[in-house]
Amino acid sequence: MTKRIVVIGGDATGMSAASTALRHAEEGALEVVVLERGHYTSYSACGIPYWIAGDVGSRDELIARTPEQHRDAGIDLRMRTEATAIDLDERSVSVRGVDDGDTYELGYDELVIATGAVPTVPPLEGAEAEGIFGVQSLEQGEQIVKDLGDGERRRAVVVGAGYIGVEMAEAMVNRGLETTIVDQAPEPFTQVDPDMGALIREAMEGMGITVLTGVSVDGFDVGEDGRVRAVRAGDTVLPADIVIIGLGVKPNASLAADAGLRIGASGGITTDVRMQAAPGVWAGGDCVEVHHKLAGKPVHIALGTHANKHGRIIGTNISGGYGAFPGVIGTAISKVCSLEIGRTGLGQSEADAAGFGYVTATVESTTTAGYWPGAEMMTVKVLAEQRTGRLLGAQIVGRAGSAKRIDVFATAIWNGMTVEEMTFMDLSYAPPFSPVWDAVLVAARKAAKEVQAAVPASPV
């Protein structure tokens, strides 16, 4: 008997789940129906800022698989089609055509919810004006590219200095626009500690980007033609020809919540380790919350790396295998122009919130041997648990060749290594790639000394 799988969402998690389930199931055992409300499937949302910047030549280069390719693989993919309700008791989904408005009910044996995330948009005066854009979907990327090409755009304001914010600031600079980035935090990029954020500010200002922090956006001035003219932030009015909202995202979990599925404190759908939200109902990607291995609590971290893993796990479980998602440690990487940023594990505020006692160590080093032509500087910061020396987190801010070192720290955290153990890691060395003592080892060694210094004397 053929089992019907209905998947809501046709991007990373949804299509990975659909493809994996079909690949592992016996022929004819599964009918897979995917509902996608947009125009595209299986594309790299992370690549959108680089397409806008001109680093990626065309939109199509961001698309991994087209709807036609998925259909050729045996998936019943229904584009411009959205789920409007889920009935868990009847095991059915209410469906509506986005363009024609046609509605129908679609029964399922197994349901996959992969609705992703939606941009955080503040309810501010003028926020609906023309010329104000989010950067969450390929369609939004298209709108920005078209807008930049339609007329003379000289001044850009980016609201929010997180991952999307700094990447879009780079895109605007590369496009030749006078760019200002605004954030209410004391320093940009709150995913790293403020002392590391200060390095990012300094570098961005050196690139000609105006960095305005410690203020909130109060609203937008709109012209008679309905287009944004300026951004109001505290006592400052910033003229703008285009505004990018980069305030992060929140789980798109309203459909699941309305159906009665459990929603966690982060706003994401809660699942077990197999990514199951309820009997016969699976969820993954940016719409769920996951376990943080260090903080020991559920978190919402929207990354394509996690989304694809979730999809594979869900597809494996649906087709009769077993897969489990072990959690996350918050590893991420970004760049703004020639500056690279990496982070993993816990920052100081996160370690404080989790109740850890810890030490920190910060070092400066070069990306290659100091004498190698083109050697660049980087700063590495490490957090280690106070008594055990277990590595809790690391952050890197530096020039080309710096940030991918964060993966060494991520591997160490994942495997529960101490900073003392890290000092003996057998890392590669050649002058074009690193100093003989790589920054990873130097930071670990300094942190190990801080751990030893923090050990209290035994009572007499």
FENKAGI-V958554 format. One record per backbone hydrogen bond with DSSP energy under -1.0 kcal/mol. CO is the residue of the C=O (numbers start at 1). NH is the residue of the N-H. E is the energy in kcal/mol with one decimal. If there is no record, write none. Layout:
<<CO/NH/E> <CO/NH/E>>
This chain:
<<3/31/-2.9> <4/109/-2.6> <4/110/-1.8> <5/33/-3.2> <6/112/-2.8> <7/35/-3.1> <8/114/-2.6> <10/42/-1.5> <11/15/-2.6> <12/16/-1.7> <13/17/-2.7> <14/18/-2.4> <15/19/-2.6> <16/20/-2.4> <17/21/-2.4> <18/22/-2.1> <19/23/-2.2> <20/24/-1.9> <21/25/-1.5> <26/29/-2.3> <29/3/-2.9> <31/5/-3.5> <32/76/-2.8> <33/7/-3.1> <34/78/-3.1> <35/9/-2.7> <36/81/-2.1> <38/80/-1.4> <42/64/-2.8> <42/65/-1.0> <43/45/-1.0> <45/48/-1.4> <47/51/-1.7> <48/52/-2.6> <49/53/-2.0> <50/55/-1.8> <50/56/-1.6> <59/62/-2.1> <60/63/-1.3> <62/44/-2.3> <66/70/-1.9> <67/71/-2.4> <68/72/-2.4> <70/75/-1.8> <71/74/-1.9> <75/77/-1.5> <76/34/-2.4> <78/36/-2.3> <80/98/-2.5> <82/96/-2.6> <85/94/-2.6> <87/91/-1.1> <87/92/-1.8> <91/108/-2.5> <92/87/-2.9> <93/106/-2.5> <94/84/-2.8> <94/85/-1.0> <95/104/-1.8> <96/82/-2.8> <97/101/-1.7> <102/97/-2.7> <104/95/-3.0> <106/93/-2.3> <110/6/-2.4> <111/282/-3.2> <112/8/-3.1> <113/284/-1.7> <116/252/-2.6> <118/250/-2.5> <122/124/-2.2> <124/127/-2.1> <125/220/-2.6> <126/129/-1.9> <129/132/-1.2> <130/228/-2.9> <131/243/-2.8> <133/245/-3.3> <137/141/-1.9> <138/142/-2.3> <139/143/-2.0> <140/144/-2.0> <141/145/-2.4> <142/146/-2.6> <143/147/-2.5> <144/148/-2.7> <145/149/-1.2> <146/150/-1.0> <154/178/-3.1> <155/241/-3.0> <155/242/-1.3> <156/180/-2.1> <157/244/-2.3> <158/182/-2.8> <159/246/-3.2> <161/189/-1.8> <162/166/-2.7> <163/167/-2.0> <164/168/-2.6> <165/169/-2.1> <166/170/-2.0> <167/171/-1.9> <168/172/-2.4> <169/173/-2.3> <170/174/-2.9> <171/175/-1.4> <172/177/-2.6> <173/176/-1.8> <178/156/-3.0> <179/210/-2.5> <180/158/-3.1> <181/212/-3.0> <182/160/-3.5> <183/215/-1.4> <185/214/-1.9> <189/192/-1.8> <193/197/-2.5> <194/198/-2.1> <196/200/-1.4> <197/201/-2.5> <198/202/-2.2> <199/203/-2.1> <200/204/-2.7> <201/205/-2.8> <202/206/-1.7> <204/209/-2.2> <205/208/-1.4> <210/181/-2.9> <212/183/-2.2> <219/232/-2.9> <221/229/-3.6> <221/230/-1.4> <223/226/-2.0> <226/130/-2.6> <227/223/-3.1> <229/240/-2.8> <230/221/-2.2> <231/238/-3.1> <232/218/-3.4> <232/219/-1.2> <233/236/-2.1> <236/233/-3.0> <238/231/-2.4> <242/157/-2.0> <243/133/-2.5> <244/159/-3.1> <248/120/-2.8> <250/118/-2.7> <251/253/-1.6> <253/257/-2.6> <254/258/-2.7> <255/259/-1.1> <256/261/-2.3> <257/260/-1.4> <262/270/-2.2> <264/267/-1.8> <268/264/-3.2> <269/289/-2.1> <272/275/-2.2> <273/325/-3.1> <275/283/-2.2> <276/272/-1.8> <278/281/-2.9> <280/111/-2.8> <281/277/-2.3> <281/278/-1.6> <282/113/-3.3> <285/288/-1.6> <287/269/-2.7> <290/299/-3.0> <291/328/-2.3> <292/296/-2.1> <297/292/-2.2> <299/290/-2.9> <303/307/-2.0> <304/308/-2.3> <305/309/-1.4> <306/310/-2.9> <307/311/-2.1> <308/312/-2.0> <309/313/-2.4> <310/314/-2.8> <311/315/-2.8> <312/316/-2.3> <313/317/-2.3> <314/318/-2.6> <315/319/-1.7> <316/321/-2.6> <317/320/-1.4> <328/293/-2.5> <329/345/-2.1> <332/343/-2.4> <334/341/-2.8> <336/339/-2.2> <339/336/-2.3> <340/398/-2.3> <341/334/-2.8> <342/396/-2.8> <343/332/-2.6> <344/394/-2.1> <347/351/-2.7> <348/352/-2.5> <349/353/-2.2> <350/354/-1.9> <351/356/-2.3> <352/355/-1.1> <357/386/-2.8> <359/384/-2.2> <361/382/-2.7> <363/380/-2.7> <365/378/-2.3> <369/372/-2.3> <372/375/-1.7> <376/367/-2.5> <377/399/-2.1> <378/365/-2.4> <379/397/-2.3> <380/363/-2.7> <381/395/-2.4> <382/361/-2.0> <383/392/-2.9> <383/393/-1.6> <384/359/-2.5> <385/389/-1.8> <389/419/-2.7> <390/385/-3.1> <392/346/-2.4> <393/383/-2.7> <394/344/-2.2> <395/381/-2.8> <396/342/-2.5> <397/379/-2.9> <398/340/-3.9> <399/402/-1.4> <402/405/-1.7> <403/406/-2.5> <404/407/-1.7> <405/408/-1.3> <405/409/-1.1> <406/410/-2.5> <407/411/-2.2> <408/412/-2.0> <409/413/-2.7> <410/414/-2.7> <411/415/-1.5> <412/417/-2.6> <413/416/-1.9> <417/391/-2.5> <418/422/-1.8> <419/423/-1.2> <421/424/-1.3> <422/425/-2.0> <425/427/-1.6> <430/433/-2.7> <430/434/-1.9> <431/369/-2.5> <438/442/-2.4> <439/443/-2.6> <440/444/-2.1> <441/445/-2.6> <442/446/-2.3> <443/447/-2.4> <444/448/-2.4> <445/449/-1.7> <446/450/-1.9> <447/451/-2.4> <448/452/-2.2> <449/453/-2.3> <450/454/-1.4>>
